[in-house]
Amino acid sequence: MTKQPFDRRIATGLDRGEAFTFSFDGKPVEAYPGESVAAALIAHGRRKFRDTLKREMPRGLYCGMGVCWECIMVIDGRAAVRACMTQAEPGMKVETQHGLGPPATMTGAP
């Protein structure tokens, strides 16, 4: 795949493997083997991953290691999935989470 103008990855000196795409809010996002969903989204300039329940405030990547739960998203129909802890996969469907997300899809967020 060709490098997009908004891609924030290092362009030279790395062997990333073969690029693939997943969808984020219906739009394709390029990722590489071993990248988390959060890393791929950040590389493409996406900073907002969810809106809070009460005030609908935007949230995104904060700790990057699965502790804070700020990066929860709806991934393949399941709400409250930590994007920083989820490896990107070809064809994955990722959506911005609004509040608690779709009913009956929570994965165990505090």
PyMOL CGO cylinders between C-alpha atoms (Angstrom):
from pymol import cmd
from pymol.cgo import CYLINDER

trace = [
    CYLINDER, 0.00, 0.00, 0.00, 1.15, 3.54, -0.58, 0.3, 1, 1, 1, 1, 1, 1,
    CYLINDER, 1.15, 3.54, -0.58, 2.00, 5.83, 2.28, 0.3, 1, 1, 1, 1, 1, 1,
    CYLINDER, 2.00, 5.83, 2.28, -0.84, 8.22, 3.03, 0.3, 1, 1, 1, 1, 1, 1,
    CYLINDER, -0.84, 8.22, 3.03, -0.03, 11.91, 3.59, 0.3, 1, 1, 1, 1, 1, 1,
    CYLINDER, -0.03, 11.91, 3.59, -1.41, 11.73, 7.14, 0.3, 1, 1, 1, 1, 1, 1,
    CYLINDER, -1.41, 11.73, 7.14, 0.54, 8.59, 8.10, 0.3, 1, 1, 1, 1, 1, 1,
    CYLINDER, 0.54, 8.59, 8.10, 2.76, 9.33, 11.10, 0.3, 1, 1, 1, 1, 1, 1,
    CYLINDER, 2.76, 9.33, 11.10, 4.87, 6.17, 10.93, 0.3, 1, 1, 1, 1, 1, 1,
    CYLINDER, 4.87, 6.17, 10.93, 8.62, 6.17, 10.40, 0.3, 1, 1, 1, 1, 1, 1,
    CYLINDER, 8.62, 6.17, 10.40, 9.02, 5.70, 6.65, 0.3, 1, 1, 1, 1, 1, 1,
    CYLINDER, 9.02, 5.70, 6.65, 12.45, 4.08, 6.33, 0.3, 1, 1, 1, 1, 1, 1,
    CYLINDER, 12.45, 4.08, 6.33, 14.62, 1.48, 8.01, 0.3, 1, 1, 1, 1, 1, 1,
    CYLINDER, 14.62, 1.48, 8.01, 11.87, -0.87, 9.20, 0.3, 1, 1, 1, 1, 1, 1,
    CYLINDER, 11.87, -0.87, 9.20, 10.48, -4.10, 7.84, 0.3, 1, 1, 1, 1, 1, 1,
    CYLINDER, 10.48, -4.10, 7.84, 6.84, -3.93, 8.88, 0.3, 1, 1, 1, 1, 1, 1,
    CYLINDER, 6.84, -3.93, 8.88, 5.50, -6.81, 6.86, 0.3, 1, 1, 1, 1, 1, 1,
    CYLINDER, 5.50, -6.81, 6.86, 2.56, -6.61, 4.49, 0.3, 1, 1, 1, 1, 1, 1,
    CYLINDER, 2.56, -6.61, 4.49, 0.06, -3.82, 5.17, 0.3, 1, 1, 1, 1, 1, 1,
    CYLINDER, 0.06, -3.82, 5.17, -3.64, -4.59, 5.53, 0.3, 1, 1, 1, 1, 1, 1,
    CYLINDER, -3.64, -4.59, 5.53, -6.77, -2.58, 6.23, 0.3, 1, 1, 1, 1, 1, 1,
    CYLINDER, -6.77, -2.58, 6.23, -9.54, -2.55, 8.80, 0.3, 1, 1, 1, 1, 1, 1,
    CYLINDER, -9.54, -2.55, 8.80, -12.47, -0.16, 8.98, 0.3, 1, 1, 1, 1, 1, 1,
    CYLINDER, -12.47, -0.16, 8.98, -12.86, 2.67, 11.46, 0.3, 1, 1, 1, 1, 1, 1,
    CYLINDER, -12.86, 2.67, 11.46, -16.29, 4.30, 11.45, 0.3, 1, 1, 1, 1, 1, 1,
    CYLINDER, -16.29, 4.30, 11.45, -16.75, 2.97, 7.93, 0.3, 1, 1, 1, 1, 1, 1,
    CYLINDER, -16.75, 2.97, 7.93, -13.46, 4.25, 6.51, 0.3, 1, 1, 1, 1, 1, 1,
    CYLINDER, -13.46, 4.25, 6.51, -10.39, 2.13, 5.72, 0.3, 1, 1, 1, 1, 1, 1,
    CYLINDER, -10.39, 2.13, 5.72, -7.34, 2.39, 7.98, 0.3, 1, 1, 1, 1, 1, 1,
    CYLINDER, -7.34, 2.39, 7.98, -3.98, 0.86, 7.06, 0.3, 1, 1, 1, 1, 1, 1,
    CYLINDER, -3.98, 0.86, 7.06, -2.23, -1.24, 9.68, 0.3, 1, 1, 1, 1, 1, 1,
    CYLINDER, -2.23, -1.24, 9.68, 0.72, -3.61, 9.87, 0.3, 1, 1, 1, 1, 1, 1,
    CYLINDER, 0.72, -3.61, 9.87, 1.18, -6.97, 11.58, 0.3, 1, 1, 1, 1, 1, 1,
    CYLINDER, 1.18, -6.97, 11.58, 1.77, -6.56, 15.31, 0.3, 1, 1, 1, 1, 1, 1,
    CYLINDER, 1.77, -6.56, 15.31, 0.23, -3.09, 15.60, 0.3, 1, 1, 1, 1, 1, 1,
    CYLINDER, 0.23, -3.09, 15.60, -2.53, -2.39, 18.08, 0.3, 1, 1, 1, 1, 1, 1,
    CYLINDER, -2.53, -2.39, 18.08, -5.75, -0.78, 16.90, 0.3, 1, 1, 1, 1, 1, 1,
    CYLINDER, -5.75, -0.78, 16.90, -4.74, 2.32, 18.87, 0.3, 1, 1, 1, 1, 1, 1,
    CYLINDER, -4.74, 2.32, 18.87, -1.30, 2.51, 17.22, 0.3, 1, 1, 1, 1, 1, 1,
    CYLINDER, -1.30, 2.51, 17.22, -2.80, 2.25, 13.74, 0.3, 1, 1, 1, 1, 1, 1,
    CYLINDER, -2.80, 2.25, 13.74, -5.39, 4.95, 14.50, 0.3, 1, 1, 1, 1, 1, 1,
    CYLINDER, -5.39, 4.95, 14.50, -2.81, 7.31, 16.02, 0.3, 1, 1, 1, 1, 1, 1,
    CYLINDER, -2.81, 7.31, 16.02, -0.56, 6.77, 12.98, 0.3, 1, 1, 1, 1, 1, 1,
    CYLINDER, -0.56, 6.77, 12.98, -3.45, 7.94, 10.82, 0.3, 1, 1, 1, 1, 1, 1,
    CYLINDER, -3.45, 7.94, 10.82, -4.10, 11.05, 12.88, 0.3, 1, 1, 1, 1, 1, 1,
    CYLINDER, -4.10, 11.05, 12.88, -7.13, 9.75, 14.78, 0.3, 1, 1, 1, 1, 1, 1,
    CYLINDER, -7.13, 9.75, 14.78, -7.12, 10.91, 18.38, 0.3, 1, 1, 1, 1, 1, 1,
    CYLINDER, -7.12, 10.91, 18.38, -10.74, 10.49, 19.47, 0.3, 1, 1, 1, 1, 1, 1,
    CYLINDER, -10.74, 10.49, 19.47, -11.75, 6.92, 20.28, 0.3, 1, 1, 1, 1, 1, 1,
    CYLINDER, -11.75, 6.92, 20.28, -14.89, 7.44, 22.35, 0.3, 1, 1, 1, 1, 1, 1,
    CYLINDER, -14.89, 7.44, 22.35, -17.28, 9.92, 24.01, 0.3, 1, 1, 1, 1, 1, 1,
    CYLINDER, -17.28, 9.92, 24.01, -18.01, 9.78, 27.74, 0.3, 1, 1, 1, 1, 1, 1,
    CYLINDER, -18.01, 9.78, 27.74, -21.49, 8.77, 28.91, 0.3, 1, 1, 1, 1, 1, 1,
    CYLINDER, -21.49, 8.77, 28.91, -22.69, 11.84, 30.84, 0.3, 1, 1, 1, 1, 1, 1,
    CYLINDER, -22.69, 11.84, 30.84, -20.94, 14.82, 29.26, 0.3, 1, 1, 1, 1, 1, 1,
    CYLINDER, -20.94, 14.82, 29.26, -20.13, 13.30, 25.86, 0.3, 1, 1, 1, 1, 1, 1,
    CYLINDER, -20.13, 13.30, 25.86, -16.51, 14.43, 26.22, 0.3, 1, 1, 1, 1, 1, 1,
    CYLINDER, -16.51, 14.43, 26.22, -13.97, 13.02, 23.74, 0.3, 1, 1, 1, 1, 1, 1,
    CYLINDER, -13.97, 13.02, 23.74, -11.42, 10.49, 24.97, 0.3, 1, 1, 1, 1, 1, 1,
    CYLINDER, -11.42, 10.49, 24.97, -8.49, 8.77, 23.29, 0.3, 1, 1, 1, 1, 1, 1,
    CYLINDER, -8.49, 8.77, 23.29, -5.21, 7.03, 23.98, 0.3, 1, 1, 1, 1, 1, 1,
    CYLINDER, -5.21, 7.03, 23.98, -3.82, 7.93, 27.41, 0.3, 1, 1, 1, 1, 1, 1,
    CYLINDER, -3.82, 7.93, 27.41, -1.68, 5.25, 29.07, 0.3, 1, 1, 1, 1, 1, 1,
    CYLINDER, -1.68, 5.25, 29.07, -1.20, 2.98, 26.05, 0.3, 1, 1, 1, 1, 1, 1,
    CYLINDER, -1.20, 2.98, 26.05, -0.80, -0.12, 28.24, 0.3, 1, 1, 1, 1, 1, 1,
    CYLINDER, -0.80, -0.12, 28.24, -4.33, -1.17, 29.21, 0.3, 1, 1, 1, 1, 1, 1,
    CYLINDER, -4.33, -1.17, 29.21, -4.58, 0.42, 32.66, 0.3, 1, 1, 1, 1, 1, 1,
    CYLINDER, -4.58, 0.42, 32.66, -6.75, 3.53, 32.21, 0.3, 1, 1, 1, 1, 1, 1,
    CYLINDER, -6.75, 3.53, 32.21, -9.57, 2.29, 29.91, 0.3, 1, 1, 1, 1, 1, 1,
    CYLINDER, -9.57, 2.29, 29.91, -9.72, 5.67, 28.11, 0.3, 1, 1, 1, 1, 1, 1,
    CYLINDER, -9.72, 5.67, 28.11, -9.26, 4.06, 24.69, 0.3, 1, 1, 1, 1, 1, 1,
    CYLINDER, -9.26, 4.06, 24.69, -12.28, 1.74, 24.78, 0.3, 1, 1, 1, 1, 1, 1,
    CYLINDER, -12.28, 1.74, 24.78, -14.03, 1.30, 21.45, 0.3, 1, 1, 1, 1, 1, 1,
    CYLINDER, -14.03, 1.30, 21.45, -16.59, -0.92, 19.77, 0.3, 1, 1, 1, 1, 1, 1,
    CYLINDER, -16.59, -0.92, 19.77, -14.53, -3.59, 17.99, 0.3, 1, 1, 1, 1, 1, 1,
    CYLINDER, -14.53, -3.59, 17.99, -16.26, -6.22, 15.89, 0.3, 1, 1, 1, 1, 1, 1,
    CYLINDER, -16.26, -6.22, 15.89, -19.57, -5.43, 17.62, 0.3, 1, 1, 1, 1, 1, 1,
    CYLINDER, -19.57, -5.43, 17.62, -18.25, -5.65, 21.20, 0.3, 1, 1, 1, 1, 1, 1,
    CYLINDER, -18.25, -5.65, 21.20, -18.23, -2.48, 23.32, 0.3, 1, 1, 1, 1, 1, 1,
    CYLINDER, -18.23, -2.48, 23.32, -15.61, -1.45, 25.88, 0.3, 1, 1, 1, 1, 1, 1,
    CYLINDER, -15.61, -1.45, 25.88, -12.70, -3.16, 24.12, 0.3, 1, 1, 1, 1, 1, 1,
    CYLINDER, -12.70, -3.16, 24.12, -9.34, -1.50, 24.87, 0.3, 1, 1, 1, 1, 1, 1,
    CYLINDER, -9.34, -1.50, 24.87, -7.85, -0.39, 21.56, 0.3, 1, 1, 1, 1, 1, 1,
    CYLINDER, -7.85, -0.39, 21.56, -4.34, -0.25, 23.03, 0.3, 1, 1, 1, 1, 1, 1,
    CYLINDER, -4.34, -0.25, 23.03, -4.51, -3.94, 23.98, 0.3, 1, 1, 1, 1, 1, 1,
    CYLINDER, -4.51, -3.94, 23.98, -6.21, -5.23, 20.83, 0.3, 1, 1, 1, 1, 1, 1,
    CYLINDER, -6.21, -5.23, 20.83, -4.07, -6.29, 17.90, 0.3, 1, 1, 1, 1, 1, 1,
    CYLINDER, -4.07, -6.29, 17.90, -5.29, -4.95, 14.56, 0.3, 1, 1, 1, 1, 1, 1,
    CYLINDER, -5.29, -4.95, 14.56, -6.46, -7.62, 12.14, 0.3, 1, 1, 1, 1, 1, 1,
    CYLINDER, -6.46, -7.62, 12.14, -7.47, -7.53, 8.48, 0.3, 1, 1, 1, 1, 1, 1,
    CYLINDER, -7.47, -7.53, 8.48, -11.16, -6.77, 8.00, 0.3, 1, 1, 1, 1, 1, 1,
    CYLINDER, -11.16, -6.77, 8.00, -11.74, -5.80, 11.63, 0.3, 1, 1, 1, 1, 1, 1,
    CYLINDER, -11.74, -5.80, 11.63, -14.64, -3.37, 12.18, 0.3, 1, 1, 1, 1, 1, 1,
    CYLINDER, -14.64, -3.37, 12.18, -13.78, -0.61, 14.67, 0.3, 1, 1, 1, 1, 1, 1,
    CYLINDER, -13.78, -0.61, 14.67, -16.19, 2.13, 15.74, 0.3, 1, 1, 1, 1, 1, 1,
    CYLINDER, -16.19, 2.13, 15.74, -16.10, 5.16, 18.00, 0.3, 1, 1, 1, 1, 1, 1,
    CYLINDER, -16.10, 5.16, 18.00, -17.82, 4.25, 21.26, 0.3, 1, 1, 1, 1, 1, 1,
    CYLINDER, -17.82, 4.25, 21.26, -20.56, 6.59, 22.45, 0.3, 1, 1, 1, 1, 1, 1,
    CYLINDER, -20.56, 6.59, 22.45, -21.33, 6.25, 26.15, 0.3, 1, 1, 1, 1, 1, 1,
    CYLINDER, -21.33, 6.25, 26.15, -21.62, 2.59, 27.10, 0.3, 1, 1, 1, 1, 1, 1,
    CYLINDER, -21.62, 2.59, 27.10, -21.80, 1.47, 23.48, 0.3, 1, 1, 1, 1, 1, 1,
    CYLINDER, -21.80, 1.47, 23.48, -24.38, -0.90, 22.01, 0.3, 1, 1, 1, 1, 1, 1,
    CYLINDER, -24.38, -0.90, 22.01, -26.50, -2.71, 24.64, 0.3, 1, 1, 1, 1, 1, 1,
    CYLINDER, -26.50, -2.71, 24.64, -25.36, -6.15, 25.84, 0.3, 1, 1, 1, 1, 1, 1,
    CYLINDER, -25.36, -6.15, 25.84, -21.90, -5.92, 24.29, 0.3, 1, 1, 1, 1, 1, 1,
    CYLINDER, -21.90, -5.92, 24.29, -19.75, -4.83, 27.24, 0.3, 1, 1, 1, 1, 1, 1,
    CYLINDER, -19.75, -4.83, 27.24, -16.55, -6.81, 27.71, 0.3, 1, 1, 1, 1, 1, 1,
    CYLINDER, -16.55, -6.81, 27.71, -15.86, -6.03, 31.36, 0.3, 1, 1, 1, 1, 1, 1,
    CYLINDER, -15.86, -6.03, 31.36, -14.84, -2.40, 31.74, 0.3, 1, 1, 1, 1, 1, 1,
    CYLINDER, -14.84, -2.40, 31.74, -14.85, -1.02, 35.30, 0.3, 1, 1, 1, 1, 1, 1,
]
cmd.load_cgo(trace, "trace")
